[in-house]
Amino acid sequence: MDLTGGKGLVLVFTGDGKGKTTAALGLALRAWGHGMRVLVLQFVKGAWETGELKAAAQLDGLEIRPLGAGFVHLENPVARRSASEDPAPLDRHRETAAEALSAARSALVAGEYEVVILDEIFCALGLGLLAVEDLLALISPKPAVHLVLTGRGAPPEIMARADLVTEMREIKHPYRVGIGAQKGVEF
């Protein structure tokens, strides 16, 4: 069942402010409410229990897959305790990002979903885990599903290709005054 009318849109939620994933999840819920099947592939987030995972588990037709290896911590190689410490974690992040991109490719051609969300894909690009060319190849030709891309630092080439671009801008955030992540708000 094609609820997109064959005109899948490419939507970008980017910027330095909070709300990119939240906007994408709001769109996912709206689409699900219209009977659309939705897949969310999370490129950085690992198997951390979040509110959206708990909610999606109760909503048949809205699937969230955290495919990342967790948040990326780039270390200064000089700061390693010993020369024998393995720098492999970044390699593992590259592997999981490549696997997530492959899952996205499969989802776009399988015809099982009307909406596919690639959460934090721009973070994966910005960290060098994936190449812009890989993402451009994924969205060209334009998919027949709605494709939502989130994360800071959307490349100009992707924004030019998108049908909608929204930039979230931070004006004020509780983290700046020492208030940590809040259940139900950040996770």
PyMOL commands that place a pseudoatom at each C-alpha (Angstrom):
pseudoatom trace, name=CA, resn=MET, resi=1, chain=A, elem=C, hetatm=0, pos=[0.000, 0.000, 0.000]
pseudoatom trace, name=CA, resn=ASP, resi=2, chain=A, elem=C, hetatm=0, pos=[1.600, 3.267, -1.151]
pseudoatom trace, name=CA, resn=LEU, resi=3, chain=A, elem=C, hetatm=0, pos=[0.293, 6.085, 1.021]
pseudoatom trace, name=CA, resn=THR, resi=4, chain=A, elem=C, hetatm=0, pos=[2.873, 8.548, -0.304]
pseudoatom trace, name=CA, resn=GLY, resi=5, chain=A, elem=C, hetatm=0, pos=[1.180, 8.846, -3.690]
pseudoatom trace, name=CA, resn=GLY, resi=6, chain=A, elem=C, hetatm=0, pos=[4.504, 7.808, -5.230]
pseudoatom trace, name=CA, resn=LYS, resi=7, chain=A, elem=C, hetatm=0, pos=[5.960, 11.168, -4.251]
pseudoatom trace, name=CA, resn=GLY, resi=8, chain=A, elem=C, hetatm=0, pos=[8.289, 10.447, -1.431]
pseudoatom trace, name=CA, resn=LEU, resi=9, chain=A, elem=C, hetatm=0, pos=[9.748, 13.572, 0.095]
pseudoatom trace, name=CA, resn=VAL, resi=10, chain=A, elem=C, hetatm=0, pos=[13.255, 14.054, 1.464]
pseudoatom trace, name=CA, resn=LEU, resi=11, chain=A, elem=C, hetatm=0, pos=[13.036, 15.993, 4.738]
pseudoatom trace, name=CA, resn=VAL, resi=12, chain=A, elem=C, hetatm=0, pos=[16.019, 17.337, 6.698]
pseudoatom trace, name=CA, resn=PHE, resi=13, chain=A, elem=C, hetatm=0, pos=[16.000, 18.338, 10.374]
pseudoatom trace, name=CA, resn=THR, resi=14, chain=A, elem=C, hetatm=0, pos=[19.361, 19.873, 11.253]
pseudoatom trace, name=CA, resn=GLY, resi=15, chain=A, elem=C, hetatm=0, pos=[20.976, 22.604, 13.337]
pseudoatom trace, name=CA, resn=ASP, resi=16, chain=A, elem=C, hetatm=0, pos=[22.648, 23.049, 16.706]
pseudoatom trace, name=CA, resn=GLY, resi=17, chain=A, elem=C, hetatm=0, pos=[19.434, 23.146, 18.720]
pseudoatom trace, name=CA, resn=LYS, resi=18, chain=A, elem=C, hetatm=0, pos=[17.484, 20.395, 20.418]
pseudoatom trace, name=CA, resn=GLY, resi=19, chain=A, elem=C, hetatm=0, pos=[14.520, 18.920, 18.602]
pseudoatom trace, name=CA, resn=LYS, resi=20, chain=A, elem=C, hetatm=0, pos=[15.770, 17.184, 15.456]
pseudoatom trace, name=CA, resn=THR, resi=21, chain=A, elem=C, hetatm=0, pos=[14.980, 13.645, 16.573]
pseudoatom trace, name=CA, resn=THR, resi=22, chain=A, elem=C, hetatm=0, pos=[11.886, 14.872, 18.393]
pseudoatom trace, name=CA, resn=ALA, resi=23, chain=A, elem=C, hetatm=0, pos=[10.565, 16.456, 15.171]
pseudoatom trace, name=CA, resn=ALA, resi=24, chain=A, elem=C, hetatm=0, pos=[11.273, 13.259, 13.252]
pseudoatom trace, name=CA, resn=LEU, resi=25, chain=A, elem=C, hetatm=0, pos=[9.502, 11.157, 15.891]
pseudoatom trace, name=CA, resn=GLY, resi=26, chain=A, elem=C, hetatm=0, pos=[6.528, 13.526, 15.798]
pseudoatom trace, name=CA, resn=LEU, resi=27, chain=A, elem=C, hetatm=0, pos=[6.350, 13.039, 12.045]
pseudoatom trace, name=CA, resn=ALA, resi=28, chain=A, elem=C, hetatm=0, pos=[6.661, 9.257, 12.593]
pseudoatom trace, name=CA, resn=LEU, resi=29, chain=A, elem=C, hetatm=0, pos=[3.720, 9.287, 15.000]
pseudoatom trace, name=CA, resn=ARG, resi=30, chain=A, elem=C, hetatm=0, pos=[1.631, 11.383, 12.614]
pseudoatom trace, name=CA, resn=ALA, resi=31, chain=A, elem=C, hetatm=0, pos=[2.385, 9.029, 9.702]
pseudoatom trace, name=CA, resn=TRP, resi=32, chain=A, elem=C, hetatm=0, pos=[1.669, 5.967, 11.858]
pseudoatom trace, name=CA, resn=GLY, resi=33, chain=A, elem=C, hetatm=0, pos=[-1.676, 7.516, 12.822]
pseudoatom trace, name=CA, resn=HIS, resi=34, chain=A, elem=C, hetatm=0, pos=[-2.549, 7.594, 9.109]
pseudoatom trace, name=CA, resn=GLY, resi=35, chain=A, elem=C, hetatm=0, pos=[-1.781, 3.892, 8.761]
pseudoatom trace, name=CA, resn=MET, resi=36, chain=A, elem=C, hetatm=0, pos=[1.688, 4.363, 7.291]
pseudoatom trace, name=CA, resn=ARG, resi=37, chain=A, elem=C, hetatm=0, pos=[4.424, 1.929, 8.220]
pseudoatom trace, name=CA, resn=VAL, resi=38, chain=A, elem=C, hetatm=0, pos=[7.426, 3.721, 9.685]
pseudoatom trace, name=CA, resn=LEU, resi=39, chain=A, elem=C, hetatm=0, pos=[11.022, 2.629, 10.205]
pseudoatom trace, name=CA, resn=VAL, resi=40, chain=A, elem=C, hetatm=0, pos=[13.502, 4.647, 12.289]
pseudoatom trace, name=CA, resn=LEU, resi=41, chain=A, elem=C, hetatm=0, pos=[17.165, 3.674, 11.951]
pseudoatom trace, name=CA, resn=GLN, resi=42, chain=A, elem=C, hetatm=0, pos=[19.341, 5.300, 14.602]
pseudoatom trace, name=CA, resn=PHE, resi=43, chain=A, elem=C, hetatm=0, pos=[22.903, 5.764, 13.353]
pseudoatom trace, name=CA, resn=VAL, resi=44, chain=A, elem=C, hetatm=0, pos=[24.654, 6.712, 16.593]
pseudoatom trace, name=CA, resn=LYS, resi=45, chain=A, elem=C, hetatm=0, pos=[22.401, 5.695, 19.443]
pseudoatom trace, name=CA, resn=GLY, resi=46, chain=A, elem=C, hetatm=0, pos=[23.133, 2.249, 20.804]
pseudoatom trace, name=CA, resn=ALA, resi=47, chain=A, elem=C, hetatm=0, pos=[20.972, -0.139, 22.787]
pseudoatom trace, name=CA, resn=TRP, resi=48, chain=A, elem=C, hetatm=0, pos=[20.173, 2.475, 25.424]
pseudoatom trace, name=CA, resn=GLU, resi=49, chain=A, elem=C, hetatm=0, pos=[16.600, 2.237, 26.693]
pseudoatom trace, name=CA, resn=THR, resi=50, chain=A, elem=C, hetatm=0, pos=[14.748, 5.353, 25.574]
pseudoatom trace, name=CA, resn=GLY, resi=51, chain=A, elem=C, hetatm=0, pos=[11.123, 6.419, 25.786]
pseudoatom trace, name=CA, resn=GLU, resi=52, chain=A, elem=C, hetatm=0, pos=[10.734, 6.240, 22.022]
pseudoatom trace, name=CA, resn=LEU, resi=53, chain=A, elem=C, hetatm=0, pos=[11.864, 2.583, 22.001]
pseudoatom trace, name=CA, resn=LYS, resi=54, chain=A, elem=C, hetatm=0, pos=[9.337, 1.736, 24.720]
pseudoatom trace, name=CA, resn=ALA, resi=55, chain=A, elem=C, hetatm=0, pos=[6.548, 3.531, 22.837]
pseudoatom trace, name=CA, resn=ALA, resi=56, chain=A, elem=C, hetatm=0, pos=[7.373, 2.000, 19.446]
pseudoatom trace, name=CA, resn=ALA, resi=57, chain=A, elem=C, hetatm=0, pos=[7.322, -1.484, 20.992]
pseudoatom trace, name=CA, resn=GLN, resi=58, chain=A, elem=C, hetatm=0, pos=[3.609, -0.902, 21.616]
pseudoatom trace, name=CA, resn=LEU, resi=59, chain=A, elem=C, hetatm=0, pos=[2.792, 0.530, 18.175]
pseudoatom trace, name=CA, resn=ASP, resi=60, chain=A, elem=C, hetatm=0, pos=[2.484, -2.103, 15.470]
pseudoatom trace, name=CA, resn=GLY, resi=61, chain=A, elem=C, hetatm=0, pos=[3.858, -0.577, 12.278]
pseudoatom trace, name=CA, resn=LEU, resi=62, chain=A, elem=C, hetatm=0, pos=[6.316, 1.845, 13.913]
pseudoatom trace, name=CA, resn=GLU, resi=63, chain=A, elem=C, hetatm=0, pos=[9.729, 0.229, 14.276]
pseudoatom trace, name=CA, resn=ILE, resi=64, chain=A, elem=C, hetatm=0, pos=[12.844, 1.802, 15.797]
pseudoatom trace, name=CA, resn=ARG, resi=65, chain=A, elem=C, hetatm=0, pos=[16.211, 0.107, 15.394]
pseudoatom trace, name=CA, resn=PRO, resi=66, chain=A, elem=C, hetatm=0, pos=[19.161, 1.552, 17.336]
pseudoatom trace, name=CA, resn=LEU, resi=67, chain=A, elem=C, hetatm=0, pos=[22.001, 0.384, 15.070]
pseudoatom trace, name=CA, resn=GLY, resi=68, chain=A, elem=C, hetatm=0, pos=[24.846, 2.550, 16.316]
pseudoatom trace, name=CA, resn=ALA, resi=69, chain=A, elem=C, hetatm=0, pos=[27.586, 1.578, 18.729]
pseudoatom trace, name=CA, resn=GLY, resi=70, chain=A, elem=C, hetatm=0, pos=[26.589, 4.381, 21.114]
pseudoatom trace, name=CA, resn=PHE, resi=71, chain=A, elem=C, hetatm=0, pos=[27.791, 7.938, 21.300]
pseudoatom trace, name=CA, resn=VAL, resi=72, chain=A, elem=C, hetatm=0, pos=[31.174, 8.482, 19.693]
pseudoatom trace, name=CA, resn=HIS, resi=73, chain=A, elem=C, hetatm=0, pos=[33.942, 9.663, 21.981]
pseudoatom trace, name=CA, resn=LEU, resi=74, chain=A, elem=C, hetatm=0, pos=[36.896, 10.808, 19.936]
pseudoatom trace, name=CA, resn=GLU, resi=75, chain=A, elem=C, hetatm=0, pos=[39.984, 10.455, 22.045]
pseudoatom trace, name=CA, resn=ASN, resi=76, chain=A, elem=C, hetatm=0, pos=[43.231, 12.263, 21.691]
pseudoatom trace, name=CA, resn=PRO, resi=77, chain=A, elem=C, hetatm=0, pos=[45.665, 9.454, 20.781]
pseudoatom trace, name=CA, resn=VAL, resi=78, chain=A, elem=C, hetatm=0, pos=[48.350, 11.172, 22.870]
pseudoatom trace, name=CA, resn=ALA, resi=79, chain=A, elem=C, hetatm=0, pos=[46.122, 10.860, 25.930]
pseudoatom trace, name=CA, resn=ARG, resi=80, chain=A, elem=C, hetatm=0, pos=[45.950, 7.053, 25.724]
pseudoatom trace, name=CA, resn=ARG, resi=81, chain=A, elem=C, hetatm=0, pos=[47.312, 5.363, 28.782]
pseudoatom trace, name=CA, resn=SER, resi=82, chain=A, elem=C, hetatm=0, pos=[49.585, 3.119, 26.759]
pseudoatom trace, name=CA, resn=ALA, resi=83, chain=A, elem=C, hetatm=0, pos=[50.664, 2.576, 23.190]
pseudoatom trace, name=CA, resn=SER, resi=84, chain=A, elem=C, hetatm=0, pos=[49.017, -0.854, 23.293]
pseudoatom trace, name=CA, resn=GLU, resi=85, chain=A, elem=C, hetatm=0, pos=[45.501, 0.536, 23.844]
pseudoatom trace, name=CA, resn=ASP, resi=86, chain=A, elem=C, hetatm=0, pos=[43.294, -0.393, 20.934]
pseudoatom trace, name=CA, resn=PRO, resi=87, chain=A, elem=C, hetatm=0, pos=[41.860, 2.530, 18.930]
pseudoatom trace, name=CA, resn=ALA, resi=88, chain=A, elem=C, hetatm=0, pos=[39.268, 0.102, 17.454]
pseudoatom trace, name=CA, resn=PRO, resi=89, chain=A, elem=C, hetatm=0, pos=[36.153, 1.753, 18.884]
pseudoatom trace, name=CA, resn=LEU, resi=90, chain=A, elem=C, hetatm=0, pos=[36.105, 4.257, 16.012]
pseudoatom trace, name=CA, resn=ASP, resi=91, chain=A, elem=C, hetatm=0, pos=[36.404, 1.337, 13.580]
pseudoatom trace, name=CA, resn=ARG, resi=92, chain=A, elem=C, hetatm=0, pos=[33.420, -0.268, 15.289]
pseudoatom trace, name=CA, resn=HIS, resi=93, chain=A, elem=C, hetatm=0, pos=[31.440, 2.971, 14.829]
pseudoatom trace, name=CA, resn=ARG, resi=94, chain=A, elem=C, hetatm=0, pos=[32.335, 2.939, 11.121]
pseudoatom trace, name=CA, resn=GLU, resi=95, chain=A, elem=C, hetatm=0, pos=[31.158, -0.672, 10.826]
pseudoatom trace, name=CA, resn=THR, resi=96, chain=A, elem=C, hetatm=0, pos=[27.833, -0.008, 12.522]
pseudoatom trace, name=CA, resn=ALA, resi=97, chain=A, elem=C, hetatm=0, pos=[27.268, 3.128, 10.410]
pseudoatom trace, name=CA, resn=ALA, resi=98, chain=A, elem=C, hetatm=0, pos=[27.919, 1.120, 7.226]
pseudoatom trace, name=CA, resn=GLU, resi=99, chain=A, elem=C, hetatm=0, pos=[25.523, -1.592, 8.448]
pseudoatom trace, name=CA, resn=ALA, resi=100, chain=A, elem=C, hetatm=0, pos=[22.863, 1.053, 9.211]
pseudoatom trace, name=CA, resn=LEU, resi=101, chain=A, elem=C, hetatm=0, pos=[23.293, 2.572, 5.735]
pseudoatom trace, name=CA, resn=SER, resi=102, chain=A, elem=C, hetatm=0, pos=[22.895, -0.887, 4.208]
pseudoatom trace, name=CA, resn=ALA, resi=103, chain=A, elem=C, hetatm=0, pos=[19.715, -1.396, 6.263]
pseudoatom trace, name=CA, resn=ALA, resi=104, chain=A, elem=C, hetatm=0, pos=[18.438, 1.965, 4.980]
pseudoatom trace, name=CA, resn=ARG, resi=105, chain=A, elem=C, hetatm=0, pos=[19.152, 0.967, 1.388]
pseudoatom trace, name=CA, resn=SER, resi=106, chain=A, elem=C, hetatm=0, pos=[17.267, -2.302, 1.886]
pseudoatom trace, name=CA, resn=ALA, resi=107, chain=A, elem=C, hetatm=0, pos=[14.324, -0.553, 3.554]
pseudoatom trace, name=CA, resn=LEU, resi=108, chain=A, elem=C, hetatm=0, pos=[13.997, 1.971, 0.733]
pseudoatom trace, name=CA, resn=VAL, resi=109, chain=A, elem=C, hetatm=0, pos=[13.766, -0.695, -1.971]
pseudoatom trace, name=CA, resn=ALA, resi=110, chain=A, elem=C, hetatm=0, pos=[11.782, -3.340, -0.050]
pseudoatom trace, name=CA, resn=GLY, resi=111, chain=A, elem=C, hetatm=0, pos=[8.501, -1.432, -0.206]
pseudoatom trace, name=CA, resn=GLU, resi=112, chain=A, elem=C, hetatm=0, pos=[7.609, -2.310, 3.395]
pseudoatom trace, name=CA, resn=TYR, resi=113, chain=A, elem=C, hetatm=0, pos=[7.609, 1.265, 4.719]
pseudoatom trace, name=CA, resn=GLU, resi=114, chain=A, elem=C, hetatm=0, pos=[6.084, 4.576, 3.671]
pseudoatom trace, name=CA, resn=VAL, resi=115, chain=A, elem=C, hetatm=0, pos=[8.397, 6.566, 5.970]
pseudoatom trace, name=CA, resn=VAL, resi=116, chain=A, elem=C, hetatm=0, pos=[12.065, 5.853, 6.701]
pseudoatom trace, name=CA, resn=ILE, resi=117, chain=A, elem=C, hetatm=0, pos=[13.905, 8.025, 9.223]
pseudoatom trace, name=CA, resn=LEU, resi=118, chain=A, elem=C, hetatm=0, pos=[17.708, 8.056, 9.404]
pseudoatom trace, name=CA, resn=ASP, resi=119, chain=A, elem=C, hetatm=0, pos=[18.268, 9.512, 12.856]
pseudoatom trace, name=CA, resn=GLU, resi=120, chain=A, elem=C, hetatm=0, pos=[21.655, 11.186, 13.460]
pseudoatom trace, name=CA, resn=ILE, resi=121, chain=A, elem=C, hetatm=0, pos=[22.867, 10.361, 9.953]
pseudoatom trace, name=CA, resn=PHE, resi=122, chain=A, elem=C, hetatm=0, pos=[24.506, 13.797, 9.752]
pseudoatom trace, name=CA, resn=CYS, resi=123, chain=A, elem=C, hetatm=0, pos=[26.400, 13.075, 12.957]
pseudoatom trace, name=CA, resn=ALA, resi=124, chain=A, elem=C, hetatm=0, pos=[27.754, 9.922, 11.296]
pseudoatom trace, name=CA, resn=LEU, resi=125, chain=A, elem=C, hetatm=0, pos=[28.782, 12.019, 8.275]
pseudoatom trace, name=CA, resn=GLY, resi=126, chain=A, elem=C, hetatm=0, pos=[30.386, 14.711, 10.419]
pseudoatom trace, name=CA, resn=LEU, resi=127, chain=A, elem=C, hetatm=0, pos=[32.458, 12.139, 12.303]
pseudoatom trace, name=CA, resn=GLY, resi=128, chain=A, elem=C, hetatm=0, pos=[33.682, 10.613, 9.049]
pseudoatom trace, name=CA, resn=LEU, resi=129, chain=A, elem=C, hetatm=0, pos=[31.867, 7.327, 9.684]
pseudoatom trace, name=CA, resn=LEU, resi=130, chain=A, elem=C, hetatm=0, pos=[30.149, 7.654, 6.296]
pseudoatom trace, name=CA, resn=ALA, resi=131, chain=A, elem=C, hetatm=0, pos=[30.767, 9.735, 3.164]
pseudoatom trace, name=CA, resn=VAL, resi=132, chain=A, elem=C, hetatm=0, pos=[28.375, 12.358, 1.789]
pseudoatom trace, name=CA, resn=GLU, resi=133, chain=A, elem=C, hetatm=0, pos=[28.530, 10.531, -1.550]
pseudoatom trace, name=CA, resn=ASP, resi=134, chain=A, elem=C, hetatm=0, pos=[27.056, 7.421, 0.109]
pseudoatom trace, name=CA, resn=LEU, resi=135, chain=A, elem=C, hetatm=0, pos=[24.053, 9.390, 1.336]
pseudoatom trace, name=CA, resn=LEU, resi=136, chain=A, elem=C, hetatm=0, pos=[23.619, 11.176, -1.998]
pseudoatom trace, name=CA, resn=ALA, resi=137, chain=A, elem=C, hetatm=0, pos=[23.583, 7.778, -3.741]
pseudoatom trace, name=CA, resn=LEU, resi=138, chain=A, elem=C, hetatm=0, pos=[20.895, 6.643, -1.310]
pseudoatom trace, name=CA, resn=ILE, resi=139, chain=A, elem=C, hetatm=0, pos=[18.569, 9.542, -2.103]
pseudoatom trace, name=CA, resn=SER, resi=140, chain=A, elem=C, hetatm=0, pos=[19.188, 9.686, -5.869]
pseudoatom trace, name=CA, resn=PRO, resi=141, chain=A, elem=C, hetatm=0, pos=[16.955, 8.821, -7.558]
pseudoatom trace, name=CA, resn=LYS, resi=142, chain=A, elem=C, hetatm=0, pos=[14.350, 10.174, -5.208]
pseudoatom trace, name=CA, resn=PRO, resi=143, chain=A, elem=C, hetatm=0, pos=[12.861, 7.366, -3.126]
pseudoatom trace, name=CA, resn=ALA, resi=144, chain=A, elem=C, hetatm=0, pos=[9.147, 6.550, -3.369]
pseudoatom trace, name=CA, resn=VAL, resi=145, chain=A, elem=C, hetatm=0, pos=[8.959, 6.740, 0.435]
pseudoatom trace, name=CA, resn=HIS, resi=146, chain=A, elem=C, hetatm=0, pos=[9.245, 9.757, 2.685]
pseudoatom trace, name=CA, resn=LEU, resi=147, chain=A, elem=C, hetatm=0, pos=[12.862, 9.877, 3.849]
pseudoatom trace, name=CA, resn=VAL, resi=148, chain=A, elem=C, hetatm=0, pos=[13.695, 11.911, 6.947]
pseudoatom trace, name=CA, resn=LEU, resi=149, chain=A, elem=C, hetatm=0, pos=[17.333, 12.755, 7.755]
pseudoatom trace, name=CA, resn=THR, resi=150, chain=A, elem=C, hetatm=0, pos=[18.383, 14.204, 11.114]
pseudoatom trace, name=CA, resn=GLY, resi=151, chain=A, elem=C, hetatm=0, pos=[21.468, 15.513, 12.862]
pseudoatom trace, name=CA, resn=ARG, resi=152, chain=A, elem=C, hetatm=0, pos=[23.751, 18.495, 13.210]
pseudoatom trace, name=CA, resn=GLY, resi=153, chain=A, elem=C, hetatm=0, pos=[25.700, 19.762, 10.229]
pseudoatom trace, name=CA, resn=ALA, resi=154, chain=A, elem=C, hetatm=0, pos=[23.636, 18.695, 7.227]
pseudoatom trace, name=CA, resn=PRO, resi=155, chain=A, elem=C, hetatm=0, pos=[25.916, 19.052, 4.189]
pseudoatom trace, name=CA, resn=PRO, resi=156, chain=A, elem=C, hetatm=0, pos=[24.900, 21.658, 1.588]
pseudoatom trace, name=CA, resn=GLU, resi=157, chain=A, elem=C, hetatm=0, pos=[24.675, 18.955, -1.111]
pseudoatom trace, name=CA, resn=ILE, resi=158, chain=A, elem=C, hetatm=0, pos=[22.041, 17.102, 0.910]
pseudoatom trace, name=CA, resn=MET, resi=159, chain=A, elem=C, hetatm=0, pos=[20.103, 20.269, 1.760]
pseudoatom trace, name=CA, resn=ALA, resi=160, chain=A, elem=C, hetatm=0, pos=[20.030, 21.175, -1.942]
pseudoatom trace, name=CA, resn=ARG, resi=161, chain=A, elem=C, hetatm=0, pos=[18.578, 17.753, -2.751]
pseudoatom trace, name=CA, resn=ALA, resi=162, chain=A, elem=C, hetatm=0, pos=[15.945, 17.833, 0.050]
pseudoatom trace, name=CA, resn=ASP, resi=163, chain=A, elem=C, hetatm=0, pos=[12.340, 18.930, -0.375]
pseudoatom trace, name=CA, resn=LEU, resi=164, chain=A, elem=C, hetatm=0, pos=[12.164, 20.383, 3.137]
pseudoatom trace, name=CA, resn=VAL, resi=165, chain=A, elem=C, hetatm=0, pos=[14.950, 21.651, 5.401]
pseudoatom trace, name=CA, resn=THR, resi=166, chain=A, elem=C, hetatm=0, pos=[14.320, 22.798, 8.959]
pseudoatom trace, name=CA, resn=GLU, resi=167, chain=A, elem=C, hetatm=0, pos=[17.139, 24.159, 11.086]
pseudoatom trace, name=CA, resn=MET, resi=168, chain=A, elem=C, hetatm=0, pos=[16.817, 23.940, 14.869]
pseudoatom trace, name=CA, resn=ARG, resi=169, chain=A, elem=C, hetatm=0, pos=[18.642, 26.790, 16.585]
pseudoatom trace, name=CA, resn=GLU, resi=170, chain=A, elem=C, hetatm=0, pos=[19.539, 26.718, 20.256]
pseudoatom trace, name=CA, resn=ILE, resi=171, chain=A, elem=C, hetatm=0, pos=[18.508, 29.828, 22.125]
pseudoatom trace, name=CA, resn=LYS, resi=172, chain=A, elem=C, hetatm=0, pos=[18.543, 28.406, 25.643]
pseudoatom trace, name=CA, resn=HIS, resi=173, chain=A, elem=C, hetatm=0, pos=[19.186, 24.915, 26.992]
pseudoatom trace, name=CA, resn=PRO, resi=174, chain=A, elem=C, hetatm=0, pos=[19.150, 23.630, 30.607]
pseudoatom trace, name=CA, resn=TYR, resi=175, chain=A, elem=C, hetatm=0, pos=[22.421, 21.745, 30.012]
pseudoatom trace, name=CA, resn=ARG, resi=176, chain=A, elem=C, hetatm=0, pos=[24.203, 25.123, 29.834]
pseudoatom trace, name=CA, resn=VAL, resi=177, chain=A, elem=C, hetatm=0, pos=[23.351, 25.734, 33.503]
pseudoatom trace, name=CA, resn=GLY, resi=178, chain=A, elem=C, hetatm=0, pos=[24.267, 22.244, 34.682]
pseudoatom trace, name=CA, resn=ILE, resi=179, chain=A, elem=C, hetatm=0, pos=[20.914, 20.474, 34.354]
pseudoatom trace, name=CA, resn=GLY, resi=180, chain=A, elem=C, hetatm=0, pos=[21.444, 16.996, 32.935]
pseudoatom trace, name=CA, resn=ALA, resi=181, chain=A, elem=C, hetatm=0, pos=[19.358, 15.001, 30.475]
pseudoatom trace, name=CA, resn=GLN, resi=182, chain=A, elem=C, hetatm=0, pos=[15.773, 14.496, 31.619]
pseudoatom trace, name=CA, resn=LYS, resi=183, chain=A, elem=C, hetatm=0, pos=[13.756, 11.288, 31.182]
pseudoatom trace, name=CA, resn=GLY, resi=184, chain=A, elem=C, hetatm=0, pos=[10.938, 11.921, 28.754]
pseudoatom trace, name=CA, resn=VAL, resi=185, chain=A, elem=C, hetatm=0, pos=[12.582, 15.039, 27.357]
pseudoatom trace, name=CA, resn=GLU, resi=186, chain=A, elem=C, hetatm=0, pos=[16.008, 13.961, 26.079]
pseudoatom trace, name=CA, resn=PHE, resi=187, chain=A, elem=C, hetatm=0, pos=[15.585, 10.180, 26.202]
for i in range(1, 187): cmd.bond("trace and resi %d" % i, "trace and resi %d" % (i + 1))
show_as sticks, trace
zoom trace
